[in-house]
Structure formats: structure tokens, C-alpha cells
Amino acid sequence: MTAMPDTNSKSDPKQLIQIARESGDTADVEPIDLGQRVRDLRKSHGWTLEQAATQAGLARSTLSKIENGQMSPTYEALKKLAEGLKISVPQLFTAPSKAQANGRMAVTISGQGASHATTTYEHELLAASLSKKHMLPYRATIRARDFEEFEGWVRHDGEEFLYVLTGTVRLFTEFYEPVDLARGDSAYYDASMGHNVVSTSAEDASILWVTSLTS
């Protein structure tokens, strides 16, 4: 396949991804309660005090005092505790990135997503109400029928998952031969590699695209 010249793409995927990355704030770091952290880790394994103490090679009473903040463990005790809980010592003092479920959810009724149209694709952005997402999901109607309709390759950061909902498509990528995909077929690829999709069915095909937003 002959590669198209590398020009600045005006296609929506890159613009949508840049917009999605713009929002976000920095959360304050809360001080760690070692006793509560140990208790949470123990419970995440489904262990009783006795079982966790056995795993760590500590007395049950010692573990109980640590969890209740009644003693400051020595480094040796911390090392045993970390090994028993299958983590490193620093992780005992580091809060999990998601300390608890925040209950975020967004429902998008069919046809009510945010619409972004170009001459080649028509995107329906899903879960648009959620900020600071790690993924960008969108439904796309593929209007293009020929590779030449694009102004070069579409490229952007992250990885991408494509799932064909209706019709048939041809996936062009910079380093592979074109791939024909039908309803129910999917592809996962490095989105920094040039890629374009065209419909090969009589009607405009529709696909679900999910793009990662983490650098």
C-alpha cells in the first residue's frame, strides 16, 4: 500500500482527544492512617486477624495493636507485614489511587450523544458529561468510501479499540495491509500509527471507537 503524505489531520478523533485531556484538577494527598491502611489491605485479601498474622509471621496481638494504632511497629515488623500482604513497605504508607469507589456513571441514550461531523466521519461522543475520563468512547458513522478522501493519515496519542456495529469497513494502517472487517469484528492498535477507516458496504457503516486518554 502506498503511504499518503503526513499532513496535519483535520479529522475529529485527534481534536476530541485533545479536548478530553484539557479538563482535570489535582487532588490533595491525604495523610495515611497506617492502622486503617493495614486493616483495609487485610480485608481486601479476605483474611481474619489470625490468618493475616500467620501470613506475616507476627503475633495476632501485635497485628491487632498495629491496626488499632496502639503501637508503632519496628521496621522489621513493617517488612514482615508488607511481605505477608504481598506489597512493598512504601506501599503501606501510600494510599491506593482510588481509595474508594466514587460512583461515577454516565448513561447516553442512543442518538443523544454529542455530535461532531466531518466529510469522512460522523461522531457521536458518548459519556460526554464525565470529565477526567481515561477512555474516550464514541460511535462513528463512516461516510468515507475511499482512502483518497482523507487529507493524509489520522494519528494521535494513545491506543484505540474499534468494533464494527453495522455494515462493513476497511481499516487502513500505516504499517500493515488493509483489513476488511464485518459486523462483530474488532481491532486494537497503536493510535500513533497512521490509520483511516472507510465503509465498504452499500450503506454507511457504524463502529464503536474507544480511545485511551492516558499519555
RODREN-85855 format. One record per residue (C-alpha): y negated, x negated, z negated; residue number from 1. Coordinates in Angstrom, 3 decimals. Example, Ala and Ser with C-alpha at 12.3 -4.5 7.8 and 13.67 -1.06 7.14 Angstrom:
2
pt c2=4.500 | c1=-12.300 | c3=-7.800 | i=1
pt c2=1.060 | c1=-13.670 | c3=-7.140 | i=2
// end
This chain:
215
pt c2=0.000 | c1=0.000 | c3=0.000 | i=1
pt c2=-3.475 | c1=-1.329 | c3=0.849 | i=2
pt c2=-5.725 | c1=-1.532 | c3=-2.191 | i=3
pt c2=-9.097 | c1=0.190 | c3=-1.990 | i=4
pt c2=-12.226 | c1=-1.841 | c3=-2.826 | i=5
pt c2=-13.047 | c1=-1.978 | c3=-6.504 | i=6
pt c2=-16.199 | c1=0.131 | c3=-6.807 | i=7
pt c2=-17.766 | c1=1.929 | c3=-9.755 | i=8
pt c2=-15.919 | c1=5.237 | c3=-10.002 | i=9
pt c2=-17.852 | c1=8.461 | c3=-10.481 | i=10
pt c2=-14.711 | c1=10.389 | c3=-11.425 | i=11
pt c2=-14.768 | c1=12.326 | c3=-14.670 | i=12
pt c2=-11.951 | c1=10.601 | c3=-16.642 | i=13
pt c2=-13.984 | c1=7.479 | c3=-17.412 | i=14
pt c2=-17.116 | c1=9.471 | c3=-18.228 | i=15
pt c2=-15.191 | c1=11.826 | c3=-20.508 | i=16
pt c2=-13.605 | c1=8.902 | c3=-22.340 | i=17
pt c2=-16.969 | c1=7.176 | c3=-22.861 | i=18
pt c2=-18.469 | c1=10.398 | c3=-24.237 | i=19
pt c2=-15.494 | c1=10.982 | c3=-26.539 | i=20
pt c2=-15.884 | c1=7.478 | c3=-28.006 | i=21
pt c2=-19.583 | c1=7.890 | c3=-28.804 | i=22
pt c2=-19.135 | c1=10.080 | c3=-31.896 | i=23
pt c2=-17.886 | c1=8.784 | c3=-35.226 | i=24
pt c2=-19.066 | c1=7.595 | c3=-38.619 | i=25
pt c2=-17.961 | c1=5.013 | c3=-41.115 | i=26
pt c2=-16.190 | c1=6.337 | c3=-44.205 | i=27
pt c2=-16.852 | c1=4.860 | c3=-47.641 | i=28
pt c2=-13.920 | c1=2.991 | c3=-49.170 | i=29
pt c2=-12.778 | c1=4.487 | c3=-52.454 | i=30
pt c2=-11.611 | c1=2.193 | c3=-55.286 | i=31
pt c2=-7.839 | c1=2.169 | c3=-55.740 | i=32
pt c2=-6.146 | c1=3.568 | c3=-58.848 | i=33
pt c2=-3.113 | c1=1.261 | c3=-58.985 | i=34
pt c2=-1.059 | c1=3.624 | c3=-61.153 | i=35
pt c2=-1.636 | c1=6.571 | c3=-58.828 | i=36
pt c2=-1.005 | c1=4.398 | c3=-55.778 | i=37
pt c2=2.360 | c1=3.258 | c3=-57.182 | i=38
pt c2=3.298 | c1=6.836 | c3=-58.089 | i=39
pt c2=2.393 | c1=8.072 | c3=-54.585 | i=40
pt c2=4.433 | c1=5.296 | c3=-52.969 | i=41
pt c2=7.406 | c1=6.006 | c3=-55.209 | i=42
pt c2=7.276 | c1=9.721 | c3=-54.409 | i=43
pt c2=6.951 | c1=9.001 | c3=-50.676 | i=44
pt c2=10.426 | c1=7.452 | c3=-50.948 | i=45
pt c2=11.685 | c1=10.451 | c3=-52.905 | i=46
pt c2=12.620 | c1=8.200 | c3=-55.853 | i=47
pt c2=12.698 | c1=9.012 | c3=-59.552 | i=48
pt c2=11.214 | c1=6.532 | c3=-62.017 | i=49
pt c2=14.701 | c1=5.272 | c3=-62.735 | i=50
pt c2=15.526 | c1=4.753 | c3=-59.051 | i=51
pt c2=12.240 | c1=3.006 | c3=-58.284 | i=52
pt c2=12.582 | c1=0.766 | c3=-61.339 | i=53
pt c2=16.074 | c1=-0.219 | c3=-60.196 | i=54
pt c2=14.804 | c1=-0.984 | c3=-56.687 | i=55
pt c2=12.028 | c1=-3.175 | c3=-58.101 | i=56
pt c2=14.121 | c1=-4.832 | c3=-60.781 | i=57
pt c2=11.789 | c1=-3.602 | c3=-63.522 | i=58
pt c2=12.428 | c1=-1.666 | c3=-66.715 | i=59
pt c2=11.852 | c1=2.069 | c3=-66.381 | i=60
pt c2=9.394 | c1=1.944 | c3=-69.287 | i=61
pt c2=7.405 | c1=-0.812 | c3=-67.558 | i=62
pt c2=7.090 | c1=1.201 | c3=-64.356 | i=63
pt c2=6.105 | c1=4.288 | c3=-66.320 | i=64
pt c2=3.334 | c1=2.346 | c3=-68.093 | i=65
pt c2=2.042 | c1=0.951 | c3=-64.785 | i=66
pt c2=1.889 | c1=4.436 | c3=-63.245 | i=67
pt c2=0.083 | c1=5.815 | c3=-66.290 | i=68
pt c2=-2.420 | c1=2.953 | c3=-66.465 | i=69
pt c2=-1.119 | c1=1.794 | c3=-69.832 | i=70
pt c2=-0.568 | c1=-1.822 | c3=-68.828 | i=71
pt c2=-1.847 | c1=-4.385 | c3=-66.343 | i=72
pt c2=1.162 | c1=-5.817 | c3=-64.522 | i=73
pt c2=1.534 | c1=-9.560 | c3=-64.013 | i=74
pt c2=1.625 | c1=-10.974 | c3=-60.502 | i=75
pt c2=5.392 | c1=-11.385 | c3=-60.779 | i=76
pt c2=5.738 | c1=-7.708 | c3=-61.699 | i=77
pt c2=3.469 | c1=-6.744 | c3=-58.793 | i=78
pt c2=5.574 | c1=-8.855 | c3=-56.426 | i=79
pt c2=8.792 | c1=-7.191 | c3=-57.591 | i=80
pt c2=7.163 | c1=-3.776 | c3=-57.335 | i=81
pt c2=5.926 | c1=-4.413 | c3=-53.796 | i=82
pt c2=9.326 | c1=-5.688 | c3=-52.684 | i=83
pt c2=11.036 | c1=-2.677 | c3=-54.229 | i=84
pt c2=8.625 | c1=-0.309 | c3=-52.472 | i=85
pt c2=9.073 | c1=-2.275 | c3=-49.217 | i=86
pt c2=5.415 | c1=-3.215 | c3=-48.813 | i=87
pt c2=3.272 | c1=-6.320 | c3=-49.364 | i=88
pt c2=1.346 | c1=-6.981 | c3=-52.586 | i=89
pt c2=-2.062 | c1=-6.421 | c3=-50.892 | i=90
pt c2=-0.864 | c1=-3.003 | c3=-49.723 | i=91
pt c2=-0.546 | c1=-1.959 | c3=-53.359 | i=92
pt c2=-4.338 | c1=-2.197 | c3=-53.528 | i=93
pt c2=-5.050 | c1=-0.730 | c3=-50.108 | i=94
pt c2=-5.409 | c1=2.988 | c3=-49.589 | i=95
pt c2=-3.448 | c1=4.427 | c3=-46.666 | i=96
pt c2=-5.646 | c1=5.090 | c3=-43.628 | i=97
pt c2=-5.007 | c1=8.803 | c3=-44.144 | i=98
pt c2=-4.829 | c1=9.286 | c3=-47.908 | i=99
pt c2=-4.106 | c1=12.958 | c3=-47.406 | i=100
pt c2=-3.913 | c1=15.463 | c3=-44.598 | i=101
pt c2=-7.400 | c1=16.616 | c3=-43.631 | i=102
pt c2=-6.140 | c1=19.793 | c3=-42.000 | i=103
pt c2=-7.939 | c1=19.247 | c3=-38.689 | i=104
pt c2=-6.861 | c1=21.519 | c3=-35.865 | i=105
pt c2=-8.340 | c1=22.874 | c3=-32.662 | i=106
pt c2=-6.987 | c1=25.701 | c3=-30.529 | i=107
pt c2=-8.028 | c1=26.028 | c3=-26.899 | i=108
pt c2=-7.274 | c1=29.352 | c3=-25.228 | i=109
pt c2=-6.141 | c1=28.969 | c3=-21.612 | i=110
pt c2=-9.135 | c1=28.781 | c3=-19.293 | i=111
pt c2=-11.642 | c1=28.359 | c3=-22.136 | i=112
pt c2=-11.785 | c1=24.560 | c3=-22.276 | i=113
pt c2=-14.957 | c1=22.661 | c3=-21.409 | i=114
pt c2=-15.124 | c1=22.404 | c3=-17.620 | i=115
pt c2=-16.031 | c1=19.263 | c3=-15.648 | i=116
pt c2=-15.663 | c1=19.415 | c3=-11.864 | i=117
pt c2=-15.832 | c1=16.812 | c3=-9.086 | i=118
pt c2=-14.838 | c1=16.897 | c3=-5.426 | i=119
pt c2=-11.389 | c1=15.455 | c3=-6.267 | i=120
pt c2=-10.541 | c1=16.835 | c3=-9.723 | i=121
pt c2=-11.500 | c1=19.801 | c3=-11.867 | i=122
pt c2=-11.005 | c1=19.044 | c3=-15.560 | i=123
pt c2=-10.656 | c1=21.446 | c3=-18.450 | i=124
pt c2=-11.290 | c1=19.436 | c3=-21.600 | i=125
pt c2=-9.030 | c1=20.570 | c3=-24.469 | i=126
pt c2=-9.734 | c1=20.389 | c3=-28.223 | i=127
pt c2=-13.378 | c1=19.684 | c3=-27.375 | i=128
pt c2=-14.559 | c1=20.832 | c3=-30.817 | i=129
pt c2=-12.862 | c1=17.897 | c3=-32.592 | i=130
pt c2=-14.828 | c1=14.672 | c3=-32.925 | i=131
pt c2=-13.378 | c1=11.205 | c3=-33.577 | i=132
pt c2=-10.140 | c1=12.013 | c3=-31.763 | i=133
pt c2=-7.616 | c1=9.287 | c3=-30.982 | i=134
pt c2=-6.496 | c1=11.083 | c3=-27.832 | i=135
pt c2=-8.347 | c1=12.924 | c3=-25.079 | i=136
pt c2=-6.231 | c1=15.822 | c3=-23.736 | i=137
pt c2=-7.309 | c1=17.691 | c3=-20.641 | i=138
pt c2=-5.861 | c1=19.918 | c3=-17.953 | i=139
pt c2=-6.742 | c1=18.893 | c3=-14.410 | i=140
pt c2=-6.615 | c1=20.787 | c3=-11.142 | i=141
pt c2=-6.063 | c1=18.254 | c3=-8.366 | i=142
pt c2=-8.214 | c1=19.089 | c3=-5.352 | i=143
pt c2=-7.805 | c1=15.780 | c3=-3.519 | i=144
pt c2=-5.231 | c1=15.631 | c3=-0.724 | i=145
pt c2=-5.742 | c1=12.053 | c3=0.439 | i=146
pt c2=-6.339 | c1=8.677 | c3=-1.196 | i=147
pt c2=-9.377 | c1=8.152 | c3=1.047 | i=148
pt c2=-11.212 | c1=10.972 | c3=-0.743 | i=149
pt c2=-11.768 | c1=8.661 | c3=-3.731 | i=150
pt c2=-14.521 | c1=6.065 | c3=-3.990 | i=151
pt c2=-12.022 | c1=3.392 | c3=-4.977 | i=152
pt c2=-9.690 | c1=3.174 | c3=-7.976 | i=153
pt c2=-10.233 | c1=5.033 | c3=-11.227 | i=154
pt c2=-9.989 | c1=2.567 | c3=-14.129 | i=155
pt c2=-10.758 | c1=2.868 | c3=-17.837 | i=156
pt c2=-9.634 | c1=1.539 | c3=-21.223 | i=157
pt c2=-6.532 | c1=2.794 | c3=-22.995 | i=158
pt c2=-3.219 | c1=4.244 | c3=-21.888 | i=159
pt c2=-2.573 | c1=7.537 | c3=-20.160 | i=160
pt c2=0.152 | c1=10.174 | c3=-20.024 | i=161
pt c2=0.422 | c1=12.562 | c3=-17.076 | i=162
pt c2=2.605 | c1=15.704 | c3=-16.984 | i=163
pt c2=2.832 | c1=17.952 | c3=-13.909 | i=164
pt c2=2.320 | c1=21.627 | c3=-14.786 | i=165
pt c2=2.322 | c1=23.246 | c3=-11.322 | i=166
pt c2=2.688 | c1=22.099 | c3=-7.733 | i=167
pt c2=3.499 | c1=18.547 | c3=-6.661 | i=168
pt c2=1.413 | c1=15.376 | c3=-6.789 | i=169
pt c2=1.465 | c1=11.785 | c3=-5.630 | i=170
pt c2=0.461 | c1=9.148 | c3=-8.173 | i=171
pt c2=-1.123 | c1=6.036 | c3=-6.659 | i=172
pt c2=-1.341 | c1=2.945 | c3=-8.867 | i=173
pt c2=-2.728 | c1=-0.500 | c3=-8.170 | i=174
pt c2=0.467 | c1=-2.476 | c3=-8.748 | i=175
pt c2=3.236 | c1=-0.011 | c3=-7.812 | i=176
pt c2=4.340 | c1=2.017 | c3=-4.837 | i=177
pt c2=3.114 | c1=5.641 | c3=-4.787 | i=178
pt c2=5.293 | c1=8.025 | c3=-6.813 | i=179
pt c2=5.875 | c1=11.702 | c3=-5.940 | i=180
pt c2=6.057 | c1=13.992 | c3=-8.980 | i=181
pt c2=7.017 | c1=17.677 | c3=-9.229 | i=182
pt c2=6.675 | c1=20.286 | c3=-11.968 | i=183
pt c2=8.066 | c1=18.916 | c3=-15.234 | i=184
pt c2=7.844 | c1=15.269 | c3=-14.133 | i=185
pt c2=5.664 | c1=12.831 | c3=-16.060 | i=186
pt c2=4.278 | c1=9.297 | c3=-16.022 | i=187
pt c2=2.884 | c1=6.957 | c3=-18.667 | i=188
pt c2=0.789 | c1=3.972 | c3=-17.599 | i=189
pt c2=-1.860 | c1=1.418 | c3=-18.452 | i=190
pt c2=-5.129 | c1=3.149 | c3=-17.564 | i=191
pt c2=-6.952 | c1=-0.150 | c3=-16.929 | i=192
pt c2=-4.722 | c1=-0.416 | c3=-13.842 | i=193
pt c2=-6.313 | c1=1.370 | c3=-10.890 | i=194
pt c2=-4.904 | c1=4.870 | c3=-10.444 | i=195
pt c2=-5.539 | c1=8.080 | c3=-8.485 | i=196
pt c2=-3.666 | c1=11.371 | c3=-8.093 | i=197
pt c2=-3.558 | c1=13.702 | c3=-5.078 | i=198
pt c2=-1.917 | c1=17.081 | c3=-4.539 | i=199
pt c2=0.948 | c1=17.180 | c3=-2.053 | i=200
pt c2=1.685 | c1=20.907 | c3=-2.431 | i=201
pt c2=0.039 | c1=23.666 | c3=-0.405 | i=202
pt c2=-1.843 | c1=24.839 | c3=-3.479 | i=203
pt c2=-3.905 | c1=22.642 | c3=-5.780 | i=204
pt c2=-1.511 | c1=21.107 | c3=-8.317 | i=205
pt c2=-2.332 | c1=21.156 | c3=-12.026 | i=206
pt c2=-1.457 | c1=18.460 | c3=-14.538 | i=207
pt c2=-1.891 | c1=17.720 | c3=-18.222 | i=208
pt c2=-3.521 | c1=14.362 | c3=-18.865 | i=209
pt c2=-3.643 | c1=12.719 | c3=-22.293 | i=210
pt c2=-5.695 | c1=9.535 | c3=-22.600 | i=211
pt c2=-5.789 | c1=7.249 | c3=-25.635 | i=212
pt c2=-9.248 | c1=6.630 | c3=-27.078 | i=213
pt c2=-8.433 | c1=3.570 | c3=-29.180 | i=214
pt c2=-9.522 | c1=0.231 | c3=-27.775 | i=215
// end
